[in-house]
Amino acid sequence: MKLVSYNIQYGFGSDGHYNLSRIAKAVAGADVIALQEVERHWSRTNDDDQPALLAQMLPEYFCVYGPAFDMDASSIESGIVTNRRRQFGTMLLSKYPIAWSRLFALPMRRMINPLNTRNAALEGTILTPAGPLRFLSLHLAHVGVAERLEQIDYLIDQHNRSSAEGGPWSGLDDEPSRNWTNGETEPACPTAAIWLGDFNTEPASAEYRRITDETPYHRGARYYGGFCDAAVAAGVPTGSLYTHAKIIDGTRRLRQLDHCFVSPALAPRVHDVTARNDEIASDHHPLWIDIDLETPFAP
């Protein structure tokens, strides 16, 4: 199966042009798509409802959208309110059903300068041929290390609680006349997970090590329930990937800010990780992951 993670910068390419169809073309063909910086009803993007437009452009996918923040963008005409929300968040699309989803609003530090915005992680349990898996499309803070570490700790705690908490509901329906469950059994809440997104952090950083549980003394140590870098699992040389290029202090820096982290049981199934650096539909480049999710596995 093919997975792709892409920070789409709300459809603005590195050439400065807004064109959402280029985004759809860049990710078409993947089995699971994780998008970040997807918005609704902003003047800079023609007040477009981007989740709806992307769903139209990619009609063979199931999809879910999670706004990191939500602002009023309503209007009043002749005393009648037209309700509309200005939103900014993440999105998951899948060729397989997304059984259920939930949104995690990540910890945030109030800033004086520069601008800081709320970030979120959208989780969807996808019914893959290998079995149900939890996929996250996430976007971590762009401002500071301390804030990102808080966000990572929060997500790791949620990950560790998943099996004990379960999904959207659990237990037996003792009021069948109200049809709470629609006749379904308890939704799966698997232990195994795949995190995809813009982590705003590079390999070997403190944030990266917090996710992979690596320390300078035991590099390659893995705790049960932790995560592995899919690129490392695939044998991709460290430093050979980049997903973002920026001029910093007069020098063009190539940085890998976008990553895929997988549960340890999935690490042997990762075949390859590549970045498509020829794409100009965003200021980031899409990160593609080739992974075996066709055959069942024991998490």
C-alpha positions in Angstrom: 0.0 0.0 0.0 1.0 3.6 -0.6 0.7 6.3 2.1 1.4 9.9 1.6 1.7 12.9 3.9 1.5 16.4 2.6 1.4 19.8 4.2 -0.4 21.6 1.4 0.0 25.2 2.6 -3.7 25.7 1.9 -3.1 25.2 -1.8 -0.4 27.8 -2.3 2.6 26.5 -4.2 6.2 27.4 -4.0 5.5 29.6 -7.1 3.1 31.7 -5.1 0.0 30.5 -7.0 -3.2 29.1 -5.4 -4.2 25.9 -7.2 -5.9 23.1 -5.2 -6.2 20.8 -8.2 -2.4 20.5 -8.2 -2.6 19.1 -4.6 -5.2 16.5 -5.7 -2.9 15.4 -8.6 0.1 15.2 -6.4 -1.5 12.7 -4.0 -3.8 10.7 -6.3 -3.1 7.0 -6.3 -2.1 6.7 -2.7 -4.2 4.4 -0.5 -4.1 6.6 2.5 -3.6 10.4 2.3 -2.8 12.6 5.3 -3.0 16.4 4.6 -2.2 19.3 6.8 -3.0 23.0 6.5 -6.4 22.5 4.9 -8.9 25.3 5.4 -12.5 26.5 5.0 -13.8 29.9 4.1 -10.7 32.1 4.1 -10.5 35.1 1.8 -7.0 34.3 0.8 -8.3 31.1 -0.8 -11.5 32.5 -2.4 -13.6 31.5 0.6 -13.3 27.9 -0.7 -14.5 24.9 1.3 -11.3 23.0 0.7 -12.3 19.7 2.3 -15.4 19.6 0.1 -13.4 20.5 -3.0 -10.7 17.9 -2.3 -13.4 15.3 -1.7 -14.9 16.2 -5.1 -11.5 16.0 -6.8 -10.7 12.6 -5.2 -14.1 10.9 -5.4 -12.8 7.3 -4.8 -11.7 8.2 -1.2 -13.5 8.1 2.1 -12.5 11.3 4.0 -12.7 13.1 7.3 -11.7 16.6 8.3 -10.6 18.0 11.6 -10.3 21.7 12.3 -7.6 22.8 14.6 -9.5 26.0 15.2 -12.9 27.4 14.3 -13.8 31.0 13.8 -17.0 32.7 12.9 -17.3 33.8 9.3 -21.0 34.2 9.1 -22.9 37.0 7.4 -26.2 38.8 8.0 -28.4 40.0 5.2 -31.9 41.4 5.7 -31.9 40.1 9.3 -31.1 36.5 8.2 -27.9 34.9 9.4 -25.9 32.7 7.0 -23.8 30.6 9.3 -20.3 29.8 8.1 -17.2 28.8 10.0 -13.6 29.8 9.1 -11.5 26.7 9.9 -7.9 25.4 9.5 -6.9 21.9 10.2 -5.9 18.4 9.0 -7.6 15.8 6.8 -7.5 12.1 6.2 -8.5 10.4 2.9 -8.6 6.6 2.4 -9.6 4.1 -0.2 -10.7 1.9 2.7 -13.5 2.9 5.1 -12.6 5.2 8.0 -14.6 3.4 10.7 -14.5 6.3 13.1 -12.4 9.4 13.9 -11.6 11.8 16.7 -9.7 15.1 16.9 -7.1 16.0 19.5 -6.6 19.7 20.1 -2.9 19.9 21.0 -1.4 21.9 23.9 -0.6 25.5 22.9 1.5 28.3 24.4 0.2 31.8 24.1 2.6 34.0 22.2 3.4 37.7 22.3 5.5 37.5 19.1 5.4 35.9 16.5 2.0 34.6 15.6 1.2 31.2 17.0 -1.9 29.1 16.1 -3.7 26.1 17.6 -2.6 22.7 16.2 -4.4 19.4 16.1 -4.0 15.7 15.3 -6.8 14.0 13.5 -7.1 10.3 14.1 -9.0 7.8 12.0 -9.3 4.1 12.4 -9.1 2.7 8.9 -10.2 -0.8 7.9 -7.2 -1.9 5.9 -6.8 -5.3 4.4 -4.3 -6.1 7.2 -6.9 -5.2 9.8 -8.0 -1.9 11.5 -5.2 0.6 12.1 -5.2 4.0 13.7 -3.8 6.7 11.4 -3.0 10.2 12.6 -2.7 13.3 10.3 -1.0 15.8 12.6 0.6 19.2 12.5 2.9 20.2 15.4 3.8 23.8 16.4 6.2 25.8 14.2 7.4 28.1 16.9 9.3 26.3 19.6 10.8 23.0 20.8 9.2 23.2 24.3 5.7 23.5 22.8 6.3 20.6 20.4 7.6 18.4 23.2 4.4 19.1 25.2 2.3 18.2 22.1 4.3 14.9 21.6 3.9 14.0 25.2 0.2 14.6 25.0 -0.1 12.4 21.9 2.0 9.6 23.3 -0.2 9.6 26.4 -3.3 9.4 24.2 -1.8 6.6 22.2 -1.0 4.6 25.4 -4.5 5.1 26.7 -6.2 4.0 23.5 -6.5 0.3 24.2 -7.9 1.0 27.7 -10.3 3.7 26.6 -11.6 2.1 23.4 -13.3 3.8 20.6 -16.4 6.0 20.4 -18.5 3.6 22.5 -18.1 0.3 24.3 -20.2 -2.2 26.3 -23.5 -3.8 25.6 -26.5 -1.7 24.5 -29.0 -2.1 27.3 -31.5 0.1 25.6 -31.9 -1.6 22.1 -35.1 0.4 21.5 -33.0 3.6 21.2 -30.6 1.9 18.8 -27.5 3.6 20.1 -25.2 1.2 18.2 -27.1 0.9 14.9 -26.7 -2.9 15.3 -22.9 -2.7 15.2 -20.5 -4.4 17.6 -18.0 -2.3 19.6 -15.8 -0.3 17.1 -12.2 -1.5 16.9 -9.6 0.6 18.7 -6.4 -1.1 17.6 -3.1 -0.7 19.5 -1.1 -0.3 16.2 -0.9 3.2 14.8 0.8 5.2 12.0 1.6 8.9 12.5 1.9 11.0 9.4 2.4 14.7 9.2 4.3 17.9 9.5 6.3 17.6 12.8 8.2 20.8 12.2 11.3 18.9 13.5 14.3 17.2 11.9 15.8 13.8 12.6 18.0 13.6 15.7 16.2 16.5 17.3 14.9 16.3 20.9 11.3 16.0 19.5 12.3 13.2 17.2 14.0 11.3 20.0 11.0 11.7 22.2 8.8 10.0 19.6 11.2 7.1 18.9 12.5 6.7 22.5 16.0 6.9 21.3 18.8 8.0 23.6 22.5 8.7 22.9 23.4 5.7 25.1 21.1 3.1 23.5 20.4 4.2 19.9 17.9 1.8 18.4 16.3 0.9 21.7 12.6 0.5 21.4 10.0 0.6 24.1 6.9 -1.5 23.8 4.2 0.7 22.3 6.7 3.2 21.0 7.3 4.3 17.4 9.8 3.7 14.7 10.7 6.1 11.9 9.4 4.5 8.7 12.4 5.8 6.8 14.9 4.2 9.2 12.9 1.0 9.1 13.1 1.0 5.2 16.9 1.6 5.4 16.8 5.1 3.9 20.1 6.8 4.8 19.7 9.5 7.4 19.8 12.9 5.9 19.0 11.8 2.4 15.4 13.0 2.5 14.1 16.5 2.6 10.5 17.8 2.5 11.0 21.5 2.9 13.4 24.0 1.3 13.9 27.5 2.8 16.4 30.4 2.6 17.7 30.9 6.2 20.3 33.6 6.8 21.1 33.7 3.1 21.5 30.0 2.8 19.1 27.5 1.1 18.4 24.8 3.7 16.9 21.5 2.8 15.1 20.1 5.8 13.0 17.0 6.5 10.1 18.3 8.6 7.5 15.8 7.5 7.7 12.2 8.8 6.0 8.9 9.1 6.3 7.0 12.4 4.9 3.5 12.8 4.2 1.0 15.6 7.1 -1.5 16.0 5.1 -4.4 14.7 4.7 -2.5 11.4 8.3 -1.5 11.0 9.4 -4.7 9.2 6.6 -4.1 6.7 7.9 -0.7 5.5 9.6 -1.1 2.0 10.5 2.4 1.1 10.1 6.1 2.0 10.6 8.8 -0.6 10.0 12.6 -1.0 8.8 13.9 -4.3 10.9 17.0 -4.5 9.7 17.9 -8.0 6.2 18.9 -6.7 5.7 22.6 -6.4 2.0 22.6 -5.3 3.0 23.6 -1.8 6.1 24.9 0.1 6.5 21.3 1.4 7.0 18.2 -0.6 4.9 15.1 -0.3 6.3 12.2 1.7 5.4 8.8 0.2 5.6 5.5 2.2 5.4 2.0 0.6 4.3 -0.4 3.3 2.7 -3.9 3.4 -0.8 -3.5 4.8 -2.3 -6.2 2.7 -1.7 -9.2 4.9 -3.0 -9.6 8.5 -0.6 -8.9 11.4 -0.6 -9.3 15.1 0.0 -5.9 16.8 
